[in-house]
Each structure stands twice: as structure tokens, then as C-alpha cells.
Amino acid sequence: MGIKQLSKLLRENSKRGIRERPLVYYSSKKVAIDASMSMYQFLIAVRSGGATLGNEDSPTSHLVGFFYRTIRMVELGITPVYVFDGVPPEIKMKELEKRKERRAAADREYREASEVGDKELMEMYDKRKTKVTGVHVDECKRLLGLMGIPFETAPSEAEAYCALLCKKKAVYGVATEDMDALTFGSPVVLRNFNGTQSKRLPVMEHNLPQILEDLSLDHSEFIDLCILLGCDYCSTLKGIGPKKALGLIKKHRSIGNILKNEDLEVPGDWRYSDAQKIFGSLAEIGDIRDFNISWDSIDRNGIVNFLVEEKGFDLERVNKGIDKLINSRKKGTQGRLDCFMTRSK
């Protein structure tokens, strides 16, 4: 879910904190990518086009997306570092259960729309019932390993680990559509990073230090603002929208002070303090000192066996993709060597 209406609030209150960039701007940069978000985007994108990609009814759109999108990034000189979700925090279980219920409802609506042949409703509910499964995750990890692309499994939330990588300057920024990467403290968050080629949208680069300056908040106050807006760990409070939430934080500087001084309807299970702890500390879980972002060798035979023999991909197209990956890797290595020689002179 991310943070409800945070994007809208920032567009209205922090124009300097958001910049449009072409994808090529990130050439020579390392970018941490929220792998679960990428998988979900690829799974629903194929539904929008009305196409079906699969072998014997087994969906492969996640593999199509990871294979060709990753190759495109490498061609542009970008080093993608995919981060997969680990074990979710206990407080998120309620939200996950709600998502499960919403998918079940969407599945019922989809079947009803199918019975009357309403294709527009079918497409809408098909997206809503889409779920990233353990099979999707394992297959994407397998493919990335064969391609030699760096990836990591986070101790807990992927966005939190991505934010940590960015804070430690292991990567330039975090590519995700979930705005809570900012809440976790990532200095740079990149939206539209996966959709720029097909939709021709610019990457929207969010700069956290500039955002905090524009909002006149420190990071702990920003965390409280995000909790008031609504996040994966807390429901929203009745009657509080983006404008009022920002006003309350600026006036009282913390949720604790707001609750002491304002007459609000607060549910008994509103665990805002737990959410504060997660956003404030979860990004520090795990040690990245031994996390070396490095490429592995490309296994052409392994890729062909997986995508062509097992998944029914076209051999010629897969081989062309592998050739592009190999050539781009060679150019990248040569470019780094040339740069080293120039600096050494």
C-alpha cells in the first residue's frame, strides 16, 4: 500500500523535492530495486494489454519483464540491485489479511463479470486479484542468478533494506512505487523507473532532504506525518486527510502531542508507536558491510534451458537478449577500465 496520498501531498508542498529525469540519467549508477513491486507491475501490465504470456497456462510475464527490462537497464549502463522481501513484521499481518480478503472479493467480482462477458470489469478485477507468489519470487531469483545480476533478500521489508543501502551510499537511489521508502529514510526514491520505456514517462526522483526542508519537518516528524496519512502498519484516523495531517504535525510536532491536545476519534488498536519503531529502526536491521554489489558470470545455457525449454520462450529472442546482456557487460567493464586508466595518468 505504501503511504496514502503522500505523493499528492508532496506534489503540492515540495515541488523542489521532486525532479523529472530521463532513464539514461542513471547510467553508471547503482539502483536498488524493490523486486516485489517490479514483479507485481509486470504481472498486471500484461493484463492491461489483454495478452497472455505463459507455457501451459503458467504465467511468465514476471520473467519477461525481469529479463528484458534488466537487459535494457544494463544497456544504459545502470547496475540494478534487486531486493526481495524477507519476513514481514508482525504488525503488518493485519494489513496482509485485509489484502487477502480484497483479492478474494475481486476474484468473486471477476467471475461475475466473466459470466456476463463484461471485459472492462474483468480486466479491472483481474488486476485486483493478482498476487505475487513464492513461485514468482523463486523463478525471478533463479533468472537473475543465471543472468549474473546482483540481488539480495532483505531481513524484513525490502523498502527498508533498499533505504539502508541508499543511506550507506551503496546505491544512488531506490526504485519503487511505494512511497514508504522515503519514510524508511531513503535519501533518493525513484518512481516510474520500471515503466518509462513502454509508457514514455520520465523517472520521478524524490529527494528526501529537500522534501524535509520544504515541509519544515525533521525525519521523525515526517514519519509521524506518514503514519497519520495511513501506512501498512496503521489505519487512518477518521476525518484526517493530507492537508489536516500536515497541519497537525506542524502545529504539535508529534503524534503524541496531537493526541494530548486534539479531540480525535482513535481506535483502541491504533498501534502508532509500533509503526514509529518500525520506520525508525527497521531500516537498520541487517549489516551491509559484507554486502558486495558485484556481477556474476552469465550462464547462457542455463538461461536458454530455463526460459526456452522450461517456459516456452522463443529461442531466437532469448539468444538476442543474452547477446545484448553480454555486449553491454563488456562495454561497461571497458568503460570502467578506461576511466581508471584516465584517472591514473
N, C-alpha and C positions, 0 to 999 in steps of 0.2 A: 504494500500500500504506500509506503513512504510517508511523507508529511502532507497532510491535506491542505491544499490551496497555498502552499509555501511558494510555489513557482509564481503564482499570480501576485502574491504579496511582494515578492522581490522585484517583479517587473514594474510594479507601481512605486516602490520605495527605494530601490537600489539600482538605478539604471547604469551607474558606473561599475557595478559589481558583475554585470553580465555583458559579455562581448561575443560577437559572431566571428567565427573563424572557419576558413576552408579546411577540409580534412588534411590537405597537403601541409598545412602549417605544422602538423605534429610529426613531420618527417624528422628522423634522427632522435625522436623522443620515445621513452618507455611509458606505456599507459597501462594502468591496472584496469581490468575489465570485469565487471560483475557478470560472471558466467551464467548464473541462473536467469538474470534479466535478459541476457542475449538469447538463451535457449527459448525463453517464453516469446520473445519478439519474433524469432524465426518460426516458431510453431504457429503463431497466429497470423504471420504475414502471408503464408501460403494459403490460408483460409480466405484472406481478403481477395486473393487473385482467383479464387474458385478452382485452384489446381490441386492435384493430389500427387504427392511425391512419396513413393513407397514401393516396397517389394513384398508382394503377397499381403497387402493391407497393413504392412508395418510402416509407420510414418518415418520418413528420413529427412524432413525439412530442416530439423535441427543440425543434421550433419551437412546438408547442402549449405546452410548458412555459415556454419563454422569453417568449412573447407574453403569456400570461395571468398567469404568476407575476410578471413585471416590472410589468405594469399594476397588480396587487394591491399591490406594494411602493410604487409611485408614489402610489396612492390613499391609502396610510397615511402619506405624507409622507417616505418613505425614498428617498434617492438611491442607486441601485445603480450600482456601478462594476465592470463585468465585466473580468476579467483573463484572457487566454488564454495558454497555454503557448508559449514560444519554443523555442529549440534546447536539447534536454536535454544535461546534462553527460556527457562520455564514460564516466564511471564508472557511469552509470545504464544503459548499453546491455545489460549482463548481465541486469539485472532486467527490462528490456523484452523481451529474448529469452525469458526464463522466462514472462512473461505471454503471449507469443505461443504458446508451447508449451502452456500451460494452456488457452488458448482453443481450440486445435486438438483437445486431448483432450476438452474439453467439447462440441465440435461432434460428435465421434465418439459420445460418450455420448448426445447429443441424438438423433442419427439412430437409434441402437439403441433408445432409449426410444420413439421415434416408431413404429418397426416393430411394437412390442408394444402400442402405444396407452396407455402409462403417462403420463398428462397431468401428474401431480405431478412426476415426474422430468423431463419435457420442459420444464416451466416453470423448474425449478431450473437445468438445463444451458443453457437459452436465455439466462438472465441471465449465466451464467458465460462464455458465448462472445461477449457483447456488447462491441463496441469503438467508441470514439469515433473517427471518421474525419476526414480533411481536408475531406470534403464537408460533414459536420455542422458543422465549425468555420466554414467559409466561409459556409454558409447562416445560421448564428446571427449572425455578424458583419454580414451583409447586412441581416438583420432589425433588429438593434439600431441600425444606421445609419439605417434608414428610420424607426424609432421615435424617433430623436434621443437615444438613451440612451448615456451615456459608456461607452467600453470602450477597452482598451489591450492590446497584445501584449507580454508580458514578454520581456526579453532572453534569459532561460532558463526556469527553473521559475516557474510562476505563483504558487505559495505564497510563494516568496522575494520576488517583487516586491510581492505583497499585503502581506507583512510589512513591507517597506520603506515602503510608503505609510502603514501604521499607525504605524510608528516615527517617521515625519516628521510625523505628525498631519494628513496629508491626508485620512484616513478615520478613523472611530471604531473600526472593528474589521474582522476578516477572516472572511467566511462560507465555511466549508469543512468537510468531514468528515475531511480529512487532518490529523492532529494535528501533522505536521511544520511547520505554520505557527508553532506555538509554538517548535519547535526553531530555526527561522529567526529567531526573536526578536520575533514579533508580540506586542505588549502585550495585545491582546484578540483572542480567537478565538471565533467563534460557530458552534456545531453545531446541527443541526436547523433551520437558517434557511430552507431550501427546502421542508421537509416539514411545517411547522407547520400550514398551513391544512387539508390533507386529513387528516392523522393527528392533528390537535389536540395536538401535542406542544409543550411550551414550548421556547424557544431556550435552549440551554445555553451560558452565557457563561463563558469561561475567562480568568482574569486572571493573566498571566504573573508580574508582580512578587509577587503574593500566593502563587502556586504556589512560586516560588523561596524565599520566606520560610518557607513551611510545610515544604518539603523540606530547608531549611538548605543550599541549594546556590547557587552563582553560575551565570551563564548558561553559561560554558564547561564547568562540571561537569554541568550539565543536558544539554548537547549530548552529552557522553560517556555519560551515562545512556541517552539515546535511541539512540545507536549500539549500546550493549550490548543494548538491548531488540530491536533489529532495524529497519533502515530500507531505503529504496530503494537505498542505496549500499553496504550491508554486510549480509552474512548474520549470523544469530545464532550465538553460541558454544554448543557443546554443554553442557548442564547448567546454563545460566544463565537463570532466569526473572526476572520483575519484582522479586520480593522480594530475591533474591540480588543482582541488578544494583544495586538501590538501596543495599543493604548494602555492596557492594564500593566503590561510588563514595563513600559517606560515610566509609568507612574509609581509602581510599587517595587520594581526591580527583581521580584522573585515570586514564584507561585505561593510559597509560604506566607509572604506578606499580603498577597492578594486574598488568600483565604481568611486571613485575620481581619482584613479591613473591608471586604466586599461581601455583600449578601448574595451568595451564589448557590445554585442547586447542585450539590456534589454527591454522586453515588457513593455508597458505602464501600464499594470495591474499586474505587478510583485510585490506583496504585501509582500516583505520580512520582513518589520518592524512589520507587523501584526503577521507574523509567529514567529518572535523573541519574541513578547509579549506573545503569546500563550504558547510556550515552556518554557518561563521563569516564567510565572505566573500561568498557568492553573493547574499545579500540586499542587498549594497551595490553590485552591478553595475547600471549604468544611472543616469541622472541624472534626478531628478523635478522639478528646478527649473522646467522648461518644461512640465511636465505639468499642464495646467489642467483641472480637473474641471468641465466645463460641458455644458449641454444643447444639442443641435442642434434644428433645426426638425423637426416631424413631417410626413412625406410620406404623406398619406392615400392618394393614388392609387398611390404606389409600394408601400405595404403591401398594398392590395387586389390589385394586379396580381400581386405575389409570392405571397401566401397563397391568394387565391381562384382566380386564373386559372392560376397555375403549379402550386399544391399542392392545389387542390381543397377549400379550407376553405369553410365556409358564409358567404356574403356578409353576411347579417344579423348574425351573431355577431361577425364581424370588425369591421364598422362600429360595433357597440355597444362593442366593446373600444377602438376608436380614439377614440370619443366620451368614454369614461371616462378615457383617457390625456390627451386634450386638456383636459378639465374639471379633472382633477387637477393638471395642469401650471399651469393658470390660477390655481387656488386656492393652489398653492404659491408662485407669483410674487406674488400679492396678499398672502399671509401674510408674505412677506419684506419687502414694501413697508410693510405695516402695522407690522411690528416696527421697521423703520428709522425710520419717522415717529415712533413712540413714543419711541425712544431719543434722537431729535433734539430733542424738545421740552424 
